[in-house]
Amino acid sequence: MSAVTETTAAGNSERARGTSGWAYALPALLLLLIFFVVPVVGLLLRSVLEPEPGLGNYATLFGSSTYLRIFLNTFMVSAVVTALSVVIGFPVAWMLAIMPSRWASVVFAILLLSMWTNLLARTYAWMVLLQRTGVINKTLMNLGLIDQPLALVNNLVGVTIGMTYIMLPFVILPLRGVIKAIDPAILQAASLCGATRWQCLTRVLIPLALPGVAAGALMVFVMSLGYFVTPALLGGTANMMLAEMIAQFVQSLVNWGMGGAAAFVLLVVTLCIYGIQLRLFGAGRLGQGA
């Protein structure tokens, strides 16, 4: 009789914990429903109902070479920015993880200050640096590396440079945490077993840091897909990206149907990329990296 009572009490306790868990999660679920699910559903409905019901907006998007070129610009620049951010950010994150804590704090503070500086101000600063009479072109000409100023603004080169600078902290921060958590004894053991420095890097450090690389790369790529300010100022109308096109549809042309269709395509692609990364790394490893 006592065993039956204990089993019943345990079952009631489990049900109570389950109920209280849902009660605690309810505010977050309501927040997601109101501020994410409802707007996305509204966007989808507008994309198939305005200006007339049907899939005409999607047919126009994928049937126009101009719009397809904008999609190509967006994904190409996002991929290049992600790759450059990872290649540049990994050594910086490694340096922050192994250098003395006092100097690491100084570098980390500089990194945070760059993130907290106004985005528009940073983009205008890059416009000044990259223009034909800017510091970069003048320095290259004074060094004799070039004869004529390089075209670094109003093209995708300038967009890539500006966005890479802005996105770097979003790779460095998760990578630093992952690298710092790696036990140095593992690298020492690899070295004692005869591994060279290159082998320690490629076969030990990089595989262990992959969760941070994946989390940072996913964050940078997704943010780059929807970036607006930097491409608009450094790229110009001739090198438009998807966020600029959506803004033009909504603000200038007041065509919510086309804007909603473009935004929904961007959302679906982003979710597909996230799903692929979950498949490759798993939610636990991505969470560890983030």
C-alpha positions in Angstrom: 0.0 0.0 0.0 2.9 2.3 0.8 4.5 1.7 -2.5 1.3 2.5 -4.4 1.0 5.7 -2.4 4.5 6.7 -3.2 4.0 6.0 -6.9 0.8 8.1 -6.9 2.6 10.9 -5.1 5.5 10.8 -7.5 3.1 10.9 -10.5 1.3 13.9 -9.1 4.6 15.6 -8.4 5.7 15.1 -12.0 2.4 16.5 -13.3 2.7 19.5 -11.0 6.2 20.2 -12.2 5.1 19.9 -15.9 2.2 22.3 -15.3 4.4 24.8 -13.5 6.9 24.6 -16.3 4.3 25.5 -18.9 3.2 28.3 -16.6 6.7 29.8 -16.4 7.1 29.4 -20.2 3.8 31.0 -21.0 4.9 34.7 -21.0 7.8 33.9 -23.3 5.5 31.9 -25.7 3.0 34.8 -25.7 5.8 37.2 -26.5 6.9 35.1 -29.4 3.4 34.7 -30.6 2.6 38.4 -30.5 5.9 39.8 -31.8 7.1 37.0 -34.2 4.4 34.6 -35.3 1.6 37.1 -35.9 3.8 39.6 -37.9 5.2 36.7 -40.0 1.8 35.4 -40.7 0.6 38.9 -41.6 3.6 39.3 -43.9 2.8 36.0 -45.6 -0.8 36.9 -46.1 0.1 40.3 -47.6 2.6 38.6 -50.0 -0.2 36.4 -51.5 -3.1 38.8 -51.2 -1.7 42.2 -52.3 -2.2 43.7 -54.9 -4.3 40.7 -55.9 -4.6 37.2 -54.6 -2.2 34.6 -55.9 1.5 33.9 -56.2 2.1 36.7 -58.6 4.6 38.5 -56.3 6.8 35.4 -56.0 6.6 34.8 -59.8 7.7 38.4 -60.4 10.6 38.0 -57.9 12.0 34.8 -59.4 11.2 35.7 -63.0 13.0 39.0 -63.1 16.8 39.0 -63.8 17.1 42.3 -61.8 15.6 40.8 -58.7 17.6 37.6 -59.1 20.8 39.7 -59.3 19.9 41.5 -56.1 19.4 38.1 -54.4 22.8 37.0 -55.8 24.5 40.2 -54.5 23.0 39.6 -51.1 24.0 36.0 -50.7 27.4 36.5 -52.3 28.3 39.5 -50.1 27.0 37.7 -47.0 29.0 34.6 -47.7 32.2 36.6 -48.3 31.7 38.7 -45.2 31.2 35.5 -43.1 34.3 33.9 -44.5 36.4 36.9 -43.9 35.0 37.4 -40.4 35.9 33.9 -39.5 39.4 34.0 -41.0 40.2 37.3 -39.3 38.3 36.7 -36.1 39.8 33.3 -35.2 43.4 34.6 -34.6 42.0 37.6 -32.7 39.9 35.3 -30.5 42.9 33.0 -29.9 45.0 36.0 -28.9 42.4 37.2 -26.5 42.2 33.7 -25.0 45.9 33.2 -24.4 47.2 36.7 -23.6 47.6 38.0 -20.0 44.3 38.9 -18.5 45.2 42.6 -18.0 46.0 43.1 -21.7 43.1 40.9 -22.8 40.8 43.2 -20.8 42.1 46.2 -22.7 41.7 44.6 -26.1 38.3 43.3 -25.1 37.2 46.8 -24.0 38.3 48.2 -27.3 36.3 45.5 -29.1 33.2 46.4 -27.1 33.7 50.1 -27.6 33.7 49.5 -31.4 30.4 47.7 -31.1 28.8 50.4 -29.0 29.9 53.2 -31.4 27.0 54.4 -33.5 26.6 52.2 -36.7 25.9 55.2 -38.9 29.0 57.0 -37.6 31.2 54.0 -38.3 29.8 53.6 -41.8 30.4 57.3 -42.6 33.9 56.9 -41.3 34.5 54.0 -43.8 33.1 56.3 -46.6 35.7 58.8 -45.8 38.5 56.2 -45.6 37.6 54.4 -48.8 36.8 57.3 -51.1 39.2 58.0 -54.0 40.9 60.8 -52.0 40.7 58.9 -48.7 43.5 57.8 -46.4 43.6 54.2 -47.8 44.1 55.3 -51.5 46.5 58.0 -50.6 48.6 55.6 -48.5 48.7 53.0 -51.3 49.7 55.7 -53.8 52.4 57.1 -51.6 53.9 53.6 -51.1 53.9 53.2 -54.9 51.6 50.1 -54.8 49.1 51.7 -57.1 49.2 54.5 -59.8 45.5 55.4 -59.8 43.0 55.5 -56.9 41.0 52.3 -56.4 37.3 52.3 -56.6 36.4 51.2 -53.1 33.0 52.9 -52.6 29.7 52.6 -54.5 30.5 49.0 -55.2 30.3 45.6 -53.4 34.0 45.8 -52.4 33.2 48.7 -50.1 30.2 47.0 -48.8 32.2 43.9 -48.0 34.9 45.9 -46.2 32.5 47.9 -44.1 30.3 44.9 -43.2 33.3 42.7 -42.3 34.5 45.4 -39.9 31.1 45.6 -38.3 30.5 41.9 -38.1 33.9 40.9 -36.7 32.9 41.2 -33.0 30.1 38.8 -33.5 32.6 36.1 -34.5 35.3 37.0 -32.0 33.1 37.0 -28.9 31.7 33.4 -29.2 35.0 32.1 -30.4 36.9 33.6 -27.5 34.6 31.9 -25.0 35.0 28.5 -26.7 38.8 28.7 -27.1 39.2 29.9 -23.5 37.3 26.8 -22.3 39.7 24.4 -24.1 42.1 22.8 -21.6 45.7 23.8 -22.6 46.8 20.3 -21.5 45.1 18.9 -24.6 47.4 20.9 -26.9 50.4 20.0 -24.7 49.5 16.4 -24.9 49.3 16.6 -28.7 52.7 18.3 -28.8 54.2 15.7 -26.6 52.8 13.0 -28.9 54.8 14.4 -31.8 52.2 16.8 -33.4 53.6 19.9 -35.0 52.2 23.4 -34.4 50.2 23.2 -37.6 48.8 19.8 -36.7 47.9 21.1 -33.2 46.0 23.9 -34.9 44.3 22.0 -37.6 43.6 18.6 -35.8 43.1 19.7 -32.2 42.3 23.4 -31.8 40.0 24.1 -34.8 37.9 20.9 -34.3 37.4 21.8 -30.7 36.5 25.4 -31.5 34.0 24.4 -34.3 30.9 25.1 -32.1 32.1 28.7 -31.7 33.0 29.0 -35.4 29.5 27.7 -36.4 27.7 29.9 -33.9 29.6 33.0 -35.0 29.3 32.2 -38.7 25.6 31.6 -38.5 25.1 34.9 -36.6 27.2 36.9 -39.1 25.6 35.3 -42.2 22.0 35.9 -41.0 22.7 39.4 -39.9 24.4 40.2 -43.2 21.4 38.9 -45.2 19.2 41.6 -43.7 21.7 44.4 -43.3 20.6 47.8 -44.6 22.6 50.9 -43.5 26.1 49.8 -44.6 25.1 48.5 -48.1 22.9 51.5 -48.7 25.7 54.0 -48.0 28.8 52.1 -49.3 27.1 50.2 -52.2 24.8 52.7 -53.8 21.7 51.9 -55.9 23.7 50.1 -58.6 24.7 47.4 -56.1 21.5 47.0 -54.2 21.0 44.3 -51.7 17.8 42.6 -50.5 17.1 44.8 -47.4 17.4 47.9 -49.6 15.0 46.4 -52.1 12.4 45.5 -49.4 12.7 49.1 -48.0 12.2 50.5 -51.5 9.1 48.3 -52.1 7.6 49.4 -48.8 8.6 53.1 -48.5 8.9 54.3 -52.1 6.6 52.1 -54.1 4.2 51.3 -51.2 4.0 47.8 -52.6 3.6 45.7 -49.4 2.9 42.5 -51.4 6.3 42.5 -53.2 8.0 43.7 -50.0 6.4 40.9 -48.0 7.3 38.3 -50.6 10.9 39.3 -50.6 11.0 39.4 -46.8 9.4 35.9 -46.6 11.8 34.4 -49.0 14.7 35.8 -46.9 13.1 34.3 -43.8 12.7 30.9 -45.4 16.3 30.8 -46.6 17.5 31.9 -43.2 15.6 29.1 -41.5 16.9 26.6 -44.0 20.5 27.6 -43.3 19.8 27.4 -39.6 18.3 23.9 -40.1 21.4 22.7 -42.0 23.7 23.9 -39.2 21.5 22.2 -36.6 21.8 19.0 -38.7 25.6 19.3 -38.9 26.4 20.5 -35.4 23.3 19.8 -33.3 21.5 22.3 -31.0 23.7 21.5 -28.0 27.0 22.3 -29.8 25.6 25.5 -31.4 24.3 26.6 -27.9 27.7 25.8 -26.5 29.4 28.0 -29.1 26.9 30.9 -28.6 
